[in-house]
Amino acid sequence: MRLLDLLLPERCAVCSRPGATLCAACRGRLVRLVPPVCERCGAPCPWPVQRCAECAGRKLAFARARAAVVYDEHAKLLVRAWKERGLRTLAEDAADLVLEIVARPEAEGLVPVPPDPERALERGVVPPRGLAEALAARWSLPVEDVLRRTGVLRPQRGLSLAERRRNVTGSVVASREAPRAACVVDDVYTSGATADACARALRRAGARRVEVVTLARAVR
């Protein structure tokens, strides 16, 4: 055991008990997103559907989106600690949760959602990048840093669904050619606006199929 571990023992990101960064009890409380789900956007449904009420009528650039857990109060505490407290080891916990629920995507590479440059500099930890790296090791896929932000994005928190979609329009571009089959990786799928913006940028850069994988998903 390292001296640092003795002086500053790890605490659970959700309940703050000493031990692991995600204790077994809190891991067990996270609600898994198991089928049936919408084939396109991954929203939970009472029975399997190709398109649900949430994504019907929307021109989504990705073929399918999948998440591991429901973005409830427990998951919010986990993601907040990951982002704001710089708990890098949570990427491994997140990847394990994803592998528990989500099948390996039909992709040639994993593309993390690019961070806002100012927030990335301030926090020092970029959860989508960390999750992509952890999943890449498990799925034997490369991480492809294809996307970048075009500027500072207005925070999405507190915006309506329509405002979220307008906010991210044109906010992401590809810096080089994209894999023909790509998988966007993010920490949370809320409205699908960010995932769709990234998928559109990848499609413009040559991708023919885009999937989306996230740790958590908002459920309405």
C-alpha positions in Angstrom: 0.0 0.0 0.0 1.3 3.5 -0.9 2.0 6.1 1.8 -0.5 8.4 0.1 -3.2 5.8 0.4 -2.6 5.7 4.2 -2.6 9.4 4.5 -5.5 10.1 2.1 -7.5 6.9 1.6 -9.8 6.7 -1.3 -13.5 7.4 -0.7 -16.5 6.4 -2.7 -17.5 9.2 -5.1 -21.2 8.6 -4.3 -21.4 7.9 -0.5 -17.9 9.1 0.6 -17.1 5.9 2.6 -13.4 5.1 2.7 -12.3 2.3 0.4 -12.9 2.2 -3.4 -13.8 5.2 -5.6 -17.1 3.4 -6.2 -18.1 1.1 -3.4 -20.0 -2.2 -4.0 -23.1 -0.8 -2.4 -23.3 2.3 -4.5 -22.4 0.3 -7.7 -25.3 -1.9 -6.9 -27.7 1.0 -6.6 -27.0 2.3 -10.1 -30.0 1.4 -12.2 -28.9 -0.6 -15.3 -30.5 0.2 -18.7 -31.4 -3.3 -19.7 -33.7 -4.3 -22.7 -36.2 -3.6 -23.9 -34.9 -0.3 -25.2 -35.4 1.8 -28.3 -33.3 0.4 -31.1 -32.2 3.8 -32.3 -31.6 6.0 -29.2 -31.5 3.5 -26.4 -34.4 4.9 -24.3 -36.1 2.3 -22.1 -39.4 1.1 -23.5 -42.1 -1.3 -22.4 -41.4 -3.4 -25.5 -38.8 -3.3 -28.3 -39.3 -0.5 -30.9 -37.3 0.8 -33.8 -38.1 4.4 -32.9 -39.5 5.7 -29.6 -41.4 8.9 -28.8 -38.2 10.6 -27.8 -36.4 10.1 -31.2 -39.3 9.7 -33.6 -39.3 12.4 -36.2 -35.7 13.5 -35.4 -33.0 13.3 -38.1 -30.3 11.7 -36.0 -26.9 11.2 -37.6 -26.0 8.2 -35.4 -27.3 4.7 -36.1 -27.8 3.7 -32.5 -27.0 4.9 -28.9 -26.5 2.8 -25.9 -25.8 3.6 -22.2 -25.1 1.5 -19.1 -27.1 3.2 -16.3 -29.9 5.6 -15.7 -28.8 9.2 -15.0 -30.5 9.4 -11.6 -29.3 11.0 -8.4 -26.7 8.3 -7.7 -25.3 8.5 -11.2 -25.2 12.3 -11.0 -23.1 12.2 -7.9 -20.7 9.7 -9.6 -20.4 11.9 -12.8 -20.0 15.1 -10.8 -17.2 13.6 -8.8 -15.5 12.3 -11.9 -15.7 15.8 -13.6 -15.1 18.2 -10.7 -12.9 16.2 -8.3 -10.6 14.8 -10.9 -11.1 11.1 -9.9 -9.3 9.5 -12.8 -9.8 6.0 -11.5 -13.6 6.3 -12.1 -12.9 5.8 -15.8 -12.1 2.2 -15.0 -15.3 1.8 -12.9 -17.3 3.4 -15.7 -15.9 1.1 -18.3 -16.7 -2.0 -16.2 -20.3 -0.8 -16.0 -20.5 -0.2 -19.7 -19.2 -3.7 -20.5 -21.8 -5.1 -18.1 -24.6 -3.8 -20.3 -23.4 -2.6 -23.7 -22.2 -4.8 -26.5 -19.0 -4.0 -28.4 -19.9 -1.5 -31.1 -19.5 -2.2 -34.8 -16.7 0.3 -35.1 -13.1 0.8 -36.2 -12.3 3.3 -33.5 -13.7 5.1 -30.4 -14.1 8.9 -30.7 -14.3 10.8 -27.4 -16.5 13.8 -27.3 -14.1 16.8 -27.3 -14.0 18.9 -24.2 -14.6 22.6 -23.9 -10.9 23.8 -23.8 -11.5 26.2 -20.8 -13.3 23.5 -18.7 -10.7 20.9 -19.6 -7.9 23.2 -18.4 -9.7 24.0 -15.2 -10.7 20.4 -14.3 -7.7 18.5 -15.7 -9.9 15.4 -16.2 -11.9 14.7 -19.4 -14.3 11.9 -18.6 -15.2 11.1 -22.3 -11.5 10.7 -23.1 -10.9 8.6 -19.9 -13.8 6.3 -20.7 -12.8 5.9 -24.3 -9.3 4.9 -23.3 -10.6 2.4 -20.7 -13.1 0.9 -23.2 -10.5 0.8 -26.0 -8.3 -1.4 -23.8 -11.2 -3.8 -23.2 -12.6 -3.8 -26.8 -9.2 -3.8 -28.6 -10.1 -0.6 -30.5 -8.0 2.5 -31.1 -9.0 5.9 -29.6 -9.4 8.3 -32.5 -9.1 12.0 -31.5 -10.9 13.2 -34.6 -13.2 15.9 -33.2 -12.6 19.4 -31.7 -14.7 22.2 -30.4 -15.1 25.3 -32.5 -15.3 27.5 -29.4 -16.5 27.9 -25.8 -19.8 26.2 -25.4 -22.6 27.7 -23.2 -23.2 25.2 -20.4 -26.0 22.8 -21.2 -27.3 22.5 -17.6 -30.6 24.2 -17.2 -31.4 24.4 -20.9 -34.6 23.0 -22.5 -34.3 20.2 -25.0 -34.7 22.6 -27.9 -32.1 25.0 -26.4 -29.7 22.2 -25.9 -29.9 21.2 -29.6 -29.5 24.8 -30.8 -26.6 25.3 -28.4 -24.5 22.5 -29.8 -25.3 23.1 -33.5 -22.0 23.6 -35.3 -20.0 23.4 -32.1 -18.0 20.3 -33.1 -15.9 19.7 -36.3 -13.6 17.0 -37.4 -9.9 17.8 -37.6 -9.1 15.0 -40.0 -10.6 12.0 -41.8 -12.9 9.9 -39.6 -13.0 6.1 -39.4 -15.6 4.7 -41.8 -17.3 3.1 -38.7 -16.9 5.2 -35.6 -18.3 5.1 -32.1 -18.7 8.4 -30.1 -18.0 8.0 -26.4 -19.4 10.4 -23.8 -20.1 10.3 -20.1 -23.8 11.2 -20.2 -26.5 11.1 -22.9 -29.1 13.8 -22.0 -31.0 15.0 -25.0 -28.8 13.4 -27.7 -27.9 16.8 -29.0 -24.1 16.5 -28.3 -24.1 12.9 -29.7 -25.9 14.0 -32.8 -23.5 17.0 -33.4 -20.5 14.7 -33.0 -22.0 12.1 -35.3 -22.8 14.8 -38.0 -19.2 16.0 -37.8 -17.9 12.5 -38.2 -20.3 11.8 -41.2 -19.0 15.0 -42.9 -15.4 13.7 -42.3 -16.1 10.4 -44.0 -17.8 8.1 -41.5 -20.5 5.9 -43.0 -21.8 4.5 -39.6 -21.7 6.1 -36.2 -22.7 4.6 -32.9 -22.8 6.2 -29.5 -21.8 4.7 -26.1 -22.2 6.5 -22.8 -22.0 5.6 -19.1 -25.3 7.1 -18.2 -28.5 8.3 -19.9 -31.2 10.6 -18.8 -34.6 8.9 -18.8 -37.9 10.9 -19.2 
